[in-house]
Amino acid sequence: MSNESNPNPQPAQGQETVPEQKPLPPRLALVGVAVVLLLAAILAGVGIWNRMHADKVLANTTEELAAPTVIAVAPRQGAPVTDFVLPGNVTAYTDSPIYARTSGYLTRWYFDIGAKVKKGALLAQIATPEVDQQLAQAQAELATAQANANNARIQADRYSGLVKTDAVSRQDTDTFVNQATATAAAVRSAQANLQRLSDLQSFEKVYAPFDGVITARTVDTGQLIDPGAGKELFHLQAIQTLRVYTNLPQIYSGTAKAGAKIGLTFPEHAGETYQGTLVRTSYAIDPASRTLLVEIDVDNRGGELLPGSLAQVHFKSPTATTSSIVPAAALIFRKEGLRVAVVVNGSVAHLVPVVIGEDDGANVQIVTGIGPSDQVIQDPPDSLIEGEQVRVVNPTSQPHAGGK
């Protein structure tokens, strides 16, 4: 019998039988792909979460390490305060820059810095050839206008007399009368122009507007001078009387009375007290600092005091108040005034405006601004700002930088 008639041929002896492979069902294949993608997504999510957590930990650690380390202690209670001291800015009674009113070249200056001048003193002289020529032209134009006006007036008078006898027409008479009026107006215009140029020529000489001291000279002989406020020639200050401005805390604003005598001390005049007079206040509390601007005038005819210096203004307290004692190193000097940094909410710096009383160099008496329960930062860094995070350490665990 042949193999073709056998429907199930048997493998030859010595040959391996290969099992028949069935294809994978499509649904099972899709489930497998989905499981693989899910595992990949889980692994990716875990990696992203780990990186985000590490970034957050790094940011928190960096922010914590960036916060300055400070020592904060409560202030000591001081004796009752009967007076207090405020910083004051000393200014000249009159302070004025001197500018040129005409253009030209500076031919000469007569006073240098530090010179005391009287009102009307000649400070400098400017050569203005263009203005001189314009003035000569204006004088000639005025003469021409006056001649034309005189001729027109004569003609108008003549025709006004002849029109009464009907020797000339009324129309011609009106023409000459109007011409006389116009030429008279032209004369007034030429006179105004001549006066303007005369005044401009008078500005060739620069005079002192008041008694004072030359504190700056910014030009020299031969320099081109332009009119206006672009460049000042001199700076003049009246220093016979000085104004001292200080900011009085709102709590004491009711005691500021005009005519009150106020003591003033200056670092450059140690041991000396100058007497000033409170002359006026702003009559308004500054909402930013809650203080009242006060002006105190002090006699300086001796010339001992200098404008621009810093004064210590001594006020009498109406009633004795309690005070706090802090190291002098705890004070922060800002353009807004004296500040003391305290810790709030355990780790936030808050800059408090304060008024000081006695200052012995090592410790300062604080009249207003802080209380016995405040935590005052000792030796605050110069870069400390309002609301900055700080790390507070125990004073016993780290030596104090100032040794106080």
Sequence and secondary structure as in RCSB ss.txt:
>XXXX:A:sequence
MSNESNPNPQPAQGQETVPEQKPLPPRLALVGVAVVLLLAAILAGVGIWNRMHADKVLANTTEELAAPTVIAVAP
RQGAPVTDFVLPGNVTAYTDSPIYARTSGYLTRWYFDIGAKVKKGALLAQIATPEVDQQLAQAQAELATAQANAN
NARIQADRYSGLVKTDAVSRQDTDTFVNQATATAAAVRSAQANLQRLSDLQSFEKVYAPFDGVITARTVDTGQLI
DPGAGKELFHLQAIQTLRVYTNLPQIYSGTAKAGAKIGLTFPEHAGETYQGTLVRTSYAIDPASRTLLVEIDVDN
RGGELLPGSLAQVHFKSPTATTSSIVPAAALIFRKEGLRVAVVVNGSVAHLVPVVIGEDDGANVQIVTGIGPSDQ
VIQDPPDSLIEGEQVRVVNPTSQPHAGGK
>XXXX:A:secstr
  GGG SS    TT           HHHHHHHHHHHHHHHHHHHHHHHHHHHHHHHHHHHHHHHHHS EEEEE  
EEEEEEEEEEEEEEEEEEEEEEE  SS EEEEEE   TT EE TT EEEEEE HHHHHHHHHHHHHHHHHHHHHH
HHHHHHHHHHHHGGGTSS HHHHHHHHHHHHHHHHHHHHHHHHHHHHHHHHHTTEEE SSSEEEEEE   TT EE
 SSSSS SEEEEEEEEEEEEEEEEGGGGGG  TT EEEEEETTEEEEEEEEEEEEEEEEEETTTTEEEEEEEEE 
TT  S TT EEEEEEEEEEEEEEEEEEGGGEEEETTEEEEEEEETTTEEEEEE EEEEE SSEEEEEES  TT  
EEES  TT  TT B EEE TTTS  TT  
